[in-house]
Amino acid sequence: MPKRLHQADEAFALLYHARGAASFFSQGSQPCARIPAANVDSARVLPLRSADFRDWLTASYYSEFETCVGVL
């Protein structure tokens, strides 16, 4: 089981996992991200401030560290 990260290291780890998303602005100037989907040749577009994007990012983090972000 991976060791617990310090808070600053956690932030860098989240940024590292976010690199899998391609960010852009929608036509309505809403910040969005294109993230990989389950299918190899497909992607999902999510608003950056949505619960779905947060869930995707934290799931990516959890898959590596086997712990939730910010849990002591």
PyMOL commands that set and color helices and strands:
alter all, ss='L'
color gray80, all
select helices_A, chain A and resi 7-18+51-65
alter helices_A, ss='H'
color red, helices_A
select strands_A, chain A and resi 22-25+31-36+43-47
alter strands_A, ss='S'
color yellow, strands_A
deselect
rebuild
show_as cartoon
